[in-house]
């Protein structure tokens, strides 16, 4: 499988000529696909210094591309040419069809589909902090909001997500438990161990 993925408005929110916030769900999906053997092509209108900034930004998030604004070498050899149009099985771009929605995957059950919803791990007054720190996961409707196992109805499942997000944030932010409690008001790792 070959994925050609756009940068501005796709891998990150549109902030040209700067770089917007990362699309963590898409980055996670692409990394997962790459681990399964998929090839990734960065397919963007950026060039020169802005292109290098995009490539470096992606690399800092673990995305290393097999080609940048170019066909894969294997495709060039297969067709004995290198046309301007980049060949891919799937094109992911903020201006194409809603196909990306079909590739979104539930974090808990692994289901792909168009019923995937964004779940802010820390709700209510902490929703904005969830967004700020990337404590947001894709869940299918059943895992998100259906009794008895949807995280809005099942405290145990919700706390598993909170504990996992706490570990991730402590690692990414260099926080200890007290730092996390100051920001989010509670230590969810204790609940996981109980």
C-alpha positions as CSV (number, residue, x, y, z in Angstrom):
1,X,0.0,0.0,0.0
2,X,1.3,3.4,-0.9
3,X,0.0,6.5,0.8
4,X,0.6,10.0,-0.6
5,X,-0.2,12.5,2.1
6,X,-0.4,16.3,2.0
7,X,1.1,18.5,4.7
8,X,-0.7,21.8,5.3
9,X,-4.2,21.2,6.4
10,X,-3.7,17.5,6.6
11,X,-0.7,16.3,8.7
12,X,-1.0,19.7,10.5
13,X,-3.6,22.4,10.7
14,X,-3.2,25.0,8.0
15,X,-0.9,27.8,9.1
16,X,1.0,28.5,5.9
17,X,3.8,29.6,5.8
18,X,4.2,28.4,9.4
19,X,3.3,25.0,10.6
20,X,0.0,24.3,12.5
21,X,-0.9,21.8,15.2
22,X,-0.2,18.2,14.4
23,X,-3.1,15.9,13.3
24,X,-2.2,13.2,15.9
25,X,-4.8,10.7,14.7
26,X,-3.5,10.8,11.1
27,X,0.1,10.7,12.2
28,X,-0.6,7.7,14.4
29,X,-2.5,6.0,11.5
30,X,0.4,6.5,9.1
31,X,3.0,5.2,11.6
32,X,0.8,2.1,12.1
33,X,0.5,1.5,8.4
34,X,4.2,2.1,7.9
35,X,4.9,-0.6,10.5
36,X,2.7,-3.0,8.5
37,X,4.9,-2.3,5.4
38,X,3.1,0.6,3.7
39,X,5.2,3.2,1.9
40,X,4.6,6.9,2.6
41,X,5.1,9.8,0.2
42,X,5.0,13.4,1.4
43,X,2.9,15.1,-1.3
44,X,2.8,18.9,-0.8
45,X,3.1,22.1,-2.6
46,X,5.8,23.3,-0.3
47,X,9.3,23.6,-1.7
48,X,12.7,24.9,-0.7
49,X,13.2,25.9,2.9
50,X,9.5,25.4,3.8
51,X,9.6,21.9,2.4
52,X,12.6,21.1,4.5
53,X,10.9,22.5,7.6
54,X,7.9,20.2,6.9
55,X,10.2,17.1,6.4
56,X,12.0,17.9,9.6
57,X,8.8,18.5,11.5
58,X,7.5,15.1,10.4
59,X,10.7,13.4,11.2
60,X,10.6,14.8,14.8
61,X,7.2,13.0,15.1
62,X,8.6,9.7,13.8
63,X,7.3,10.1,10.2
64,X,10.1,9.3,7.7
65,X,9.0,9.3,4.1
66,X,10.0,6.9,1.4
67,X,9.7,9.8,-1.1
68,X,9.0,13.5,-1.0
69,X,7.1,15.1,-3.9
70,X,8.3,12.2,-6.0
71,X,7.4,8.7,-7.0
72,X,8.9,5.7,-5.2
73,X,12.0,4.4,-6.9
74,X,10.3,1.0,-7.3
75,X,7.4,2.6,-9.2
76,X,9.9,4.6,-11.4
77,X,11.6,1.3,-12.3
78,X,8.4,-0.5,-12.8
79,X,7.1,2.0,-15.3
80,X,10.5,3.0,-16.7
81,X,9.7,6.7,-16.2
82,X,8.9,9.2,-13.5
83,X,5.8,11.2,-14.4
84,X,4.9,14.5,-12.6
85,X,1.9,12.8,-11.0
86,X,2.8,10.9,-7.9
87,X,1.4,7.4,-7.9
88,X,-0.2,6.1,-4.7
89,X,-3.0,3.7,-3.7
90,X,-4.5,6.3,-1.4
91,X,-4.2,10.1,-1.5
92,X,-4.8,11.9,1.8
93,X,-5.4,15.6,1.4
94,X,-7.6,18.2,3.0
95,X,-9.1,18.9,-0.5
96,X,-10.0,15.4,-1.6
97,X,-13.0,13.3,-0.7
98,X,-13.9,12.3,2.9
99,X,-12.0,9.0,2.4
100,X,-9.9,9.8,5.5
101,X,-12.9,9.4,7.7
102,X,-13.1,5.8,6.5
103,X,-9.5,5.2,7.6
104,X,-10.0,6.5,11.1
105,X,-9.8,3.8,13.7
106,X,-11.2,3.2,17.2
107,X,-8.4,3.4,19.8
108,X,-10.1,0.8,21.9
109,X,-11.6,-1.9,19.6
110,X,-9.6,-1.2,16.4
111,X,-12.7,-0.8,14.2
112,X,-12.3,1.4,11.1
113,X,-15.3,3.4,9.9
114,X,-17.3,6.5,9.4
115,X,-18.8,6.4,12.9
116,X,-15.5,7.4,14.6
117,X,-15.8,10.2,17.1
118,X,-13.2,12.3,18.9
119,X,-13.0,11.7,22.7
120,X,-11.4,14.2,25.0
121,X,-9.8,11.9,27.6
122,X,-10.2,14.5,30.4
123,X,-13.8,15.9,30.0
124,X,-15.7,18.9,31.4
125,X,-13.5,21.7,32.6
126,X,-10.4,19.8,31.4
127,X,-11.6,19.5,27.8
128,X,-9.5,22.4,26.6
129,X,-6.4,21.0,28.3
130,X,-7.1,17.6,26.7
131,X,-7.1,19.4,23.3
132,X,-4.0,21.5,24.2
133,X,-1.9,18.4,25.3
134,X,-3.2,16.0,22.7
135,X,-5.2,13.9,25.2
136,X,-7.7,13.1,22.5
137,X,-8.5,9.7,21.0
138,X,-10.7,8.4,18.2
139,X,-13.4,6.0,19.4
140,X,-16.2,4.3,17.5
141,X,-19.7,5.3,18.7
142,X,-20.1,2.1,20.7
143,X,-16.8,2.5,22.6
144,X,-17.5,6.2,23.0
145,X,-21.1,6.7,24.0
146,X,-23.1,3.5,24.2
147,X,-23.9,1.7,27.5
148,X,-22.6,-0.4,29.1
149,X,-19.0,-0.2,27.7
150,X,-18.8,3.2,26.2
151,X,-16.3,5.4,28.1
152,X,-19.0,7.9,29.0
153,X,-20.9,5.0,30.7
154,X,-18.1,2.8,32.0
155,X,-15.8,4.5,34.6
156,X,-13.2,1.6,34.5
157,X,-12.7,2.0,30.7
158,X,-12.6,5.8,31.0
159,X,-10.0,5.6,33.8
160,X,-7.8,3.2,31.7
161,X,-7.7,6.0,29.0
162,X,-6.9,8.6,31.6
163,X,-4.1,6.6,33.2
164,X,-2.6,5.9,29.7
165,X,-2.9,9.6,28.8
166,X,-1.3,10.6,32.2
167,X,1.7,8.3,31.5
168,X,2.1,9.7,28.0
169,X,1.8,13.4,29.2
170,X,4.3,12.8,32.0
171,X,6.8,11.4,29.6
172,X,6.3,14.0,26.9
173,X,6.1,17.0,29.3
174,X,8.9,15.8,31.7
175,X,6.4,15.9,34.5
176,X,6.4,14.0,37.7
177,X,3.1,12.9,39.4
178,X,2.8,16.2,41.3
179,X,3.2,18.2,38.1
180,X,0.4,16.2,36.5
181,X,-1.9,16.7,39.5
182,X,-1.3,20.4,39.4
183,X,-2.4,20.5,35.8
184,X,-5.2,17.9,35.8
185,X,-6.2,17.7,39.5
186,X,-5.9,14.0,40.1
187,X,-3.5,11.0,39.8
188,X,-5.2,8.5,37.6
189,X,-2.4,6.0,37.9
190,X,-3.6,5.2,41.5
191,X,-7.0,4.2,40.1
192,X,-5.5,1.9,37.6
193,X,-3.5,0.1,40.3
194,X,-6.6,-0.2,42.6
